[in-house]
Amino acid sequence: MRACSAVRSWAKYLIKRNLWQDGKTPIFPKMQQPRSIPHPITQQQVIALIEAPDINIPIGLRDRAF
């Protein structure tokens, strides 16, 4: 996807500067990946994330959410 966009932009740049002999932009399909809706995490997962840091070390104490 990015490669196609980069080639399209590069071709437009060359056409603008009169460096492209043909004068036509190459045709590359504009592809988009389907986007999925994120799923919410469960209450148990939230609790596990909050309790994950080790509070016996300074960094863990810093990272712990109260």
N, C-alpha and C positions, 0 to 999 in steps of 0.2 A: 504494500500500500504506500509506504513512505517513498519507496523507490519510484513508483509511478508519478507521485506528486512532485518529487524532486526533478524528474526528467521533464515534466510539463513546465515547471517553473524555469528550468534552465533553457528550454526551447523558447519560451516567451521572452526571456532575457536576450537570447541571441537574435530573435526576430526584431526586438525593440532596437538593438544596436546595429541592425542590418548586417549581421554576421551569418544569418541562416539563409542559404541560397534559395531554398524552395519557398519560403514565406508562409508555410503552413505548419501549424502546431501538430505534433504527432498525437494521434488519438489513442489514449489509454483510458480504459474504463475507470470510473471513479468507484472504487470498491469501499464499502463500509462494512465493518463487522457488526453483526447484530449485538445489541447491548441488552444484557439481562438485568433484571431488577434485583438488587442485593436483598438477601434474606436476612431478617433480624436474628440476632443471637438469642439463645435462651437465657433464662434467669440463672440457671446453674453455670453457664459459661461466663456470665458477667461476674458472678461470685468467684469463680476460679481465677479470672483475670485479676480481680482486686486482691485476692489472697496469694497470688503467685510470687511477688517479691519476698525475699528473705529479709525480715526486719532485724536480723542479728548483725547485719553489716550496714555501714552508712549508706551505700548506694541503694540497697534494698529498702531501707527506712525512707530514703528520699522518694523512691518510686511507689511506695505504698500509698494508696488512696484511702483517705479516712472519710 
